[in-house]
Amino acid sequence: MWAYASAPSNMVMILAMVYGAHLLPFSWLYKSRAYFIMSIIIPLVMLFMGHSIATDRVFILALVMIILNSILATWLTIENRYVVADTSINV
């Protein structure tokens, strides 16, 4: 990866931003508001935090990603419960 060679201290931020951006197609595929909103929030939060945190505190980015992924997983679980409830009524 070219980013690792040019800025190895920013790799956690870069990987987290790429992960967040890759959620956007899932919002279209599954018609999910959770994927759409988190695909915008994750890269922005990582960008701002990545530039404001010292290089010896990079572990904070990983902790924030764990929290954001937990929020996404919980939100998707709630969304899926509503989808299942709506489809079982129409059947």
Buried (B, 14 or more C-beta within 10 A) or exposed (E): EEEEEEEEEBBBBBBBBEBBEEBBEBBEEBEBEBBBBBBBBBBEBBBEBBEEBEEEEBEEBEEBBEEBBEBBEEBBEEBEEEEEEEEEEEE
